[in-house]
């Protein structure tokens, strides 16, 4: 299935520390779970081994919240957690 990013979600990626490729990989290969408002969430962990806002982290978790629209997954928002 095709994965598209809502313009708002795409603009927010740099401030949250995710790339478009990571979001697409999360939707295509991540863990799927039900989310609020009838949305579908996807979650995937990635190796990070870097600094985020001055703190070192080994991994990051990308969560993409989507709706199915015209046979595509439309990513509404993306959350990133570092650990």
CNS distance restraints for C-alpha pairs under 8 A (distance, minus, plus):
assign (resid   1 and name CA) (resid  28 and name CA) 7.93 0.50 0.50
assign (resid   1 and name CA) (resid  71 and name CA) 7.00 0.50 0.50
assign (resid   1 and name CA) (resid  72 and name CA) 5.81 0.50 0.50
assign (resid   1 and name CA) (resid  73 and name CA) 7.12 0.50 0.50
assign (resid   2 and name CA) (resid  71 and name CA) 7.48 0.50 0.50
assign (resid   2 and name CA) (resid  72 and name CA) 4.86 0.50 0.50
assign (resid   2 and name CA) (resid  73 and name CA) 6.25 0.50 0.50
assign (resid   3 and name CA) (resid  24 and name CA) 6.24 0.50 0.50
assign (resid   3 and name CA) (resid  27 and name CA) 7.36 0.50 0.50
assign (resid   3 and name CA) (resid  72 and name CA) 5.79 0.50 0.50
assign (resid   3 and name CA) (resid  73 and name CA) 4.83 0.50 0.50
assign (resid   3 and name CA) (resid  74 and name CA) 6.11 0.50 0.50
assign (resid   3 and name CA) (resid  75 and name CA) 7.28 0.50 0.50
assign (resid   4 and name CA) (resid  72 and name CA) 7.03 0.50 0.50
assign (resid   4 and name CA) (resid  73 and name CA) 6.17 0.50 0.50
assign (resid   4 and name CA) (resid  74 and name CA) 4.93 0.50 0.50
assign (resid   4 and name CA) (resid  75 and name CA) 6.14 0.50 0.50
assign (resid   5 and name CA) (resid   9 and name CA) 6.14 0.50 0.50
assign (resid   5 and name CA) (resid  10 and name CA) 5.89 0.50 0.50
assign (resid   5 and name CA) (resid  74 and name CA) 5.65 0.50 0.50
assign (resid   5 and name CA) (resid  75 and name CA) 4.73 0.50 0.50
assign (resid   5 and name CA) (resid  76 and name CA) 6.81 0.50 0.50
assign (resid   6 and name CA) (resid  10 and name CA) 6.28 0.50 0.50
assign (resid   6 and name CA) (resid  74 and name CA) 6.42 0.50 0.50
assign (resid   6 and name CA) (resid  75 and name CA) 5.82 0.50 0.50
assign (resid   6 and name CA) (resid  76 and name CA) 5.63 0.50 0.50
assign (resid   6 and name CA) (resid  77 and name CA) 7.83 0.50 0.50
assign (resid   7 and name CA) (resid  11 and name CA) 6.19 0.50 0.50
assign (resid   8 and name CA) (resid  12 and name CA) 6.41 0.50 0.50
assign (resid   8 and name CA) (resid  76 and name CA) 7.60 0.50 0.50
assign (resid   8 and name CA) (resid  77 and name CA) 7.68 0.50 0.50
assign (resid   9 and name CA) (resid  13 and name CA) 6.48 0.50 0.50
assign (resid   9 and name CA) (resid  75 and name CA) 6.94 0.50 0.50
assign (resid   9 and name CA) (resid  76 and name CA) 5.88 0.50 0.50
assign (resid   9 and name CA) (resid  77 and name CA) 4.95 0.50 0.50
assign (resid   9 and name CA) (resid  78 and name CA) 6.46 0.50 0.50
assign (resid  10 and name CA) (resid  20 and name CA) 7.43 0.50 0.50
assign (resid  12 and name CA) (resid  16 and name CA) 6.37 0.50 0.50
assign (resid  12 and name CA) (resid  78 and name CA) 7.96 0.50 0.50
assign (resid  13 and name CA) (resid  17 and name CA) 6.00 0.50 0.50
assign (resid  13 and name CA) (resid  18 and name CA) 5.21 0.50 0.50
assign (resid  13 and name CA) (resid  19 and name CA) 6.23 0.50 0.50
assign (resid  13 and name CA) (resid  20 and name CA) 7.42 0.50 0.50
assign (resid  13 and name CA) (resid  78 and name CA) 7.30 0.50 0.50
assign (resid  14 and name CA) (resid  18 and name CA) 6.21 0.50 0.50
assign (resid  14 and name CA) (resid  19 and name CA) 7.20 0.50 0.50
assign (resid  16 and name CA) (resid  78 and name CA) 7.94 0.50 0.50
assign (resid  16 and name CA) (resid  79 and name CA) 6.95 0.50 0.50
assign (resid  16 and name CA) (resid  80 and name CA) 6.09 0.50 0.50
assign (resid  17 and name CA) (resid  52 and name CA) 7.95 0.50 0.50
assign (resid  17 and name CA) (resid  80 and name CA) 6.93 0.50 0.50
assign (resid  18 and name CA) (resid  22 and name CA) 6.44 0.50 0.50
assign (resid  18 and name CA) (resid  23 and name CA) 7.17 0.50 0.50
assign (resid  18 and name CA) (resid  62 and name CA) 7.30 0.50 0.50
assign (resid  18 and name CA) (resid  80 and name CA) 6.95 0.50 0.50
assign (resid  19 and name CA) (resid  23 and name CA) 6.46 0.50 0.50
assign (resid  20 and name CA) (resid  24 and name CA) 6.22 0.50 0.50
assign (resid  21 and name CA) (resid  25 and name CA) 6.11 0.50 0.50
assign (resid  22 and name CA) (resid  26 and name CA) 6.03 0.50 0.50
assign (resid  22 and name CA) (resid  62 and name CA) 7.52 0.50 0.50
assign (resid  23 and name CA) (resid  27 and name CA) 6.34 0.50 0.50
assign (resid  23 and name CA) (resid  62 and name CA) 7.02 0.50 0.50
assign (resid  23 and name CA) (resid  63 and name CA) 7.84 0.50 0.50
assign (resid  23 and name CA) (resid  64 and name CA) 6.60 0.50 0.50
assign (resid  23 and name CA) (resid  78 and name CA) 7.71 0.50 0.50
assign (resid  24 and name CA) (resid  28 and name CA) 6.08 0.50 0.50
assign (resid  25 and name CA) (resid  29 and name CA) 5.67 0.50 0.50
assign (resid  25 and name CA) (resid  30 and name CA) 7.06 0.50 0.50
assign (resid  26 and name CA) (resid  30 and name CA) 4.53 0.50 0.50
assign (resid  26 and name CA) (resid  31 and name CA) 7.79 0.50 0.50
assign (resid  26 and name CA) (resid  42 and name CA) 6.14 0.50 0.50
assign (resid  26 and name CA) (resid  43 and name CA) 5.99 0.50 0.50
assign (resid  26 and name CA) (resid  44 and name CA) 5.28 0.50 0.50
assign (resid  26 and name CA) (resid  62 and name CA) 6.90 0.50 0.50
assign (resid  26 and name CA) (resid  63 and name CA) 7.29 0.50 0.50
assign (resid  26 and name CA) (resid  64 and name CA) 7.10 0.50 0.50
assign (resid  27 and name CA) (resid  32 and name CA) 7.93 0.50 0.50
assign (resid  27 and name CA) (resid  42 and name CA) 5.54 0.50 0.50
assign (resid  27 and name CA) (resid  43 and name CA) 7.57 0.50 0.50
assign (resid  27 and name CA) (resid  64 and name CA) 6.91 0.50 0.50
assign (resid  29 and name CA) (resid  44 and name CA) 7.65 0.50 0.50
assign (resid  30 and name CA) (resid  42 and name CA) 5.58 0.50 0.50
assign (resid  30 and name CA) (resid  43 and name CA) 5.13 0.50 0.50
assign (resid  30 and name CA) (resid  44 and name CA) 4.75 0.50 0.50
assign (resid  31 and name CA) (resid  42 and name CA) 5.35 0.50 0.50
assign (resid  31 and name CA) (resid  43 and name CA) 5.06 0.50 0.50
assign (resid  31 and name CA) (resid  44 and name CA) 6.35 0.50 0.50
assign (resid  32 and name CA) (resid  40 and name CA) 7.06 0.50 0.50
assign (resid  32 and name CA) (resid  41 and name CA) 5.77 0.50 0.50
assign (resid  32 and name CA) (resid  42 and name CA) 4.53 0.50 0.50
assign (resid  32 and name CA) (resid  43 and name CA) 6.60 0.50 0.50
assign (resid  33 and name CA) (resid  40 and name CA) 6.05 0.50 0.50
assign (resid  33 and name CA) (resid  41 and name CA) 5.12 0.50 0.50
assign (resid  33 and name CA) (resid  42 and name CA) 6.20 0.50 0.50
assign (resid  34 and name CA) (resid  38 and name CA) 7.35 0.50 0.50
assign (resid  34 and name CA) (resid  39 and name CA) 6.49 0.50 0.50
assign (resid  34 and name CA) (resid  40 and name CA) 4.91 0.50 0.50
assign (resid  34 and name CA) (resid  41 and name CA) 5.91 0.50 0.50
assign (resid  35 and name CA) (resid  39 and name CA) 5.03 0.50 0.50
assign (resid  35 and name CA) (resid  40 and name CA) 5.19 0.50 0.50
assign (resid  35 and name CA) (resid  41 and name CA) 5.65 0.50 0.50
assign (resid  35 and name CA) (resid  65 and name CA) 7.46 0.50 0.50
assign (resid  36 and name CA) (resid  40 and name CA) 8.00 0.50 0.50
assign (resid  38 and name CA) (resid  67 and name CA) 7.87 0.50 0.50
assign (resid  39 and name CA) (resid  65 and name CA) 6.62 0.50 0.50
assign (resid  39 and name CA) (resid  66 and name CA) 5.69 0.50 0.50
assign (resid  39 and name CA) (resid  67 and name CA) 5.29 0.50 0.50
assign (resid  40 and name CA) (resid  65 and name CA) 5.83 0.50 0.50
assign (resid  40 and name CA) (resid  66 and name CA) 5.24 0.50 0.50
assign (resid  40 and name CA) (resid  67 and name CA) 6.24 0.50 0.50
assign (resid  41 and name CA) (resid  63 and name CA) 6.73 0.50 0.50
assign (resid  41 and name CA) (resid  64 and name CA) 5.61 0.50 0.50
assign (resid  41 and name CA) (resid  65 and name CA) 4.43 0.50 0.50
assign (resid  41 and name CA) (resid  66 and name CA) 6.08 0.50 0.50
assign (resid  42 and name CA) (resid  63 and name CA) 5.53 0.50 0.50
assign (resid  42 and name CA) (resid  64 and name CA) 5.22 0.50 0.50
assign (resid  42 and name CA) (resid  65 and name CA) 6.52 0.50 0.50
assign (resid  42 and name CA) (resid  66 and name CA) 7.99 0.50 0.50
assign (resid  43 and name CA) (resid  61 and name CA) 6.94 0.50 0.50
assign (resid  43 and name CA) (resid  62 and name CA) 5.72 0.50 0.50
assign (resid  43 and name CA) (resid  63 and name CA) 4.46 0.50 0.50
assign (resid  43 and name CA) (resid  64 and name CA) 6.59 0.50 0.50
assign (resid  44 and name CA) (resid  61 and name CA) 5.67 0.50 0.50
assign (resid  44 and name CA) (resid  62 and name CA) 5.50 0.50 0.50
assign (resid  44 and name CA) (resid  63 and name CA) 6.71 0.50 0.50
assign (resid  45 and name CA) (resid  59 and name CA) 6.93 0.50 0.50
assign (resid  45 and name CA) (resid  60 and name CA) 5.78 0.50 0.50
assign (resid  45 and name CA) (resid  61 and name CA) 4.30 0.50 0.50
assign (resid  45 and name CA) (resid  62 and name CA) 6.33 0.50 0.50
assign (resid  46 and name CA) (resid  59 and name CA) 5.74 0.50 0.50
assign (resid  46 and name CA) (resid  60 and name CA) 5.38 0.50 0.50
assign (resid  46 and name CA) (resid  61 and name CA) 6.13 0.50 0.50
assign (resid  46 and name CA) (resid  62 and name CA) 7.69 0.50 0.50
assign (resid  47 and name CA) (resid  58 and name CA) 6.23 0.50 0.50
assign (resid  47 and name CA) (resid  59 and name CA) 4.47 0.50 0.50
assign (resid  47 and name CA) (resid  60 and name CA) 6.37 0.50 0.50
assign (resid  48 and name CA) (resid  57 and name CA) 6.61 0.50 0.50
assign (resid  48 and name CA) (resid  58 and name CA) 5.13 0.50 0.50
assign (resid  48 and name CA) (resid  59 and name CA) 4.44 0.50 0.50
assign (resid  48 and name CA) (resid  60 and name CA) 5.89 0.50 0.50
assign (resid  49 and name CA) (resid  56 and name CA) 7.15 0.50 0.50
assign (resid  49 and name CA) (resid  57 and name CA) 5.63 0.50 0.50
assign (resid  49 and name CA) (resid  58 and name CA) 4.14 0.50 0.50
assign (resid  49 and name CA) (resid  59 and name CA) 6.30 0.50 0.50
assign (resid  50 and name CA) (resid  56 and name CA) 5.51 0.50 0.50
assign (resid  50 and name CA) (resid  57 and name CA) 5.69 0.50 0.50
assign (resid  50 and name CA) (resid  58 and name CA) 6.63 0.50 0.50
assign (resid  51 and name CA) (resid  55 and name CA) 5.12 0.50 0.50
assign (resid  51 and name CA) (resid  56 and name CA) 4.34 0.50 0.50
assign (resid  51 and name CA) (resid  57 and name CA) 6.14 0.50 0.50
assign (resid  52 and name CA) (resid  56 and name CA) 6.41 0.50 0.50
assign (resid  52 and name CA) (resid  57 and name CA) 7.14 0.50 0.50
assign (resid  52 and name CA) (resid  82 and name CA) 7.83 0.50 0.50
assign (resid  57 and name CA) (resid  82 and name CA) 6.17 0.50 0.50
assign (resid  57 and name CA) (resid  83 and name CA) 5.35 0.50 0.50
assign (resid  58 and name CA) (resid  82 and name CA) 7.79 0.50 0.50
assign (resid  58 and name CA) (resid  83 and name CA) 6.28 0.50 0.50
assign (resid  59 and name CA) (resid  82 and name CA) 5.95 0.50 0.50
assign (resid  59 and name CA) (resid  83 and name CA) 5.45 0.50 0.50
assign (resid  60 and name CA) (resid  80 and name CA) 6.66 0.50 0.50
assign (resid  60 and name CA) (resid  81 and name CA) 5.50 0.50 0.50
assign (resid  60 and name CA) (resid  82 and name CA) 4.31 0.50 0.50
assign (resid  60 and name CA) (resid  83 and name CA) 6.04 0.50 0.50
assign (resid  61 and name CA) (resid  80 and name CA) 5.54 0.50 0.50
assign (resid  61 and name CA) (resid  81 and name CA) 5.08 0.50 0.50
assign (resid  61 and name CA) (resid  82 and name CA) 6.36 0.50 0.50
assign (resid  62 and name CA) (resid  78 and name CA) 7.00 0.50 0.50
assign (resid  62 and name CA) (resid  79 and name CA) 5.92 0.50 0.50
assign (resid  62 and name CA) (resid  80 and name CA) 4.67 0.50 0.50
assign (resid  62 and name CA) (resid  81 and name CA) 6.69 0.50 0.50
assign (resid  63 and name CA) (resid  78 and name CA) 5.59 0.50 0.50
assign (resid  63 and name CA) (resid  79 and name CA) 5.09 0.50 0.50
assign (resid  63 and name CA) (resid  80 and name CA) 6.29 0.50 0.50
assign (resid  64 and name CA) (resid  75 and name CA) 6.30 0.50 0.50
assign (resid  64 and name CA) (resid  76 and name CA) 7.51 0.50 0.50
assign (resid  64 and name CA) (resid  77 and name CA) 6.01 0.50 0.50
assign (resid  64 and name CA) (resid  78 and name CA) 4.57 0.50 0.50
assign (resid  64 and name CA) (resid  79 and name CA) 6.57 0.50 0.50
assign (resid  65 and name CA) (resid  75 and name CA) 5.76 0.50 0.50
assign (resid  65 and name CA) (resid  76 and name CA) 5.69 0.50 0.50
assign (resid  65 and name CA) (resid  77 and name CA) 5.43 0.50 0.50
assign (resid  65 and name CA) (resid  78 and name CA) 6.32 0.50 0.50
assign (resid  66 and name CA) (resid  73 and name CA) 6.03 0.50 0.50
assign (resid  66 and name CA) (resid  74 and name CA) 5.32 0.50 0.50
assign (resid  66 and name CA) (resid  75 and name CA) 4.35 0.50 0.50
assign (resid  66 and name CA) (resid  76 and name CA) 5.36 0.50 0.50
assign (resid  66 and name CA) (resid  77 and name CA) 7.33 0.50 0.50
assign (resid  67 and name CA) (resid  73 and name CA) 5.81 0.50 0.50
assign (resid  67 and name CA) (resid  74 and name CA) 5.38 0.50 0.50
assign (resid  67 and name CA) (resid  75 and name CA) 6.75 0.50 0.50
assign (resid  67 and name CA) (resid  76 and name CA) 7.25 0.50 0.50
assign (resid  68 and name CA) (resid  72 and name CA) 5.66 0.50 0.50
assign (resid  68 and name CA) (resid  73 and name CA) 4.72 0.50 0.50
assign (resid  68 and name CA) (resid  74 and name CA) 6.12 0.50 0.50
assign (resid  69 and name CA) (resid  73 and name CA) 6.21 0.50 0.50
assign (resid  69 and name CA) (resid  74 and name CA) 6.41 0.50 0.50
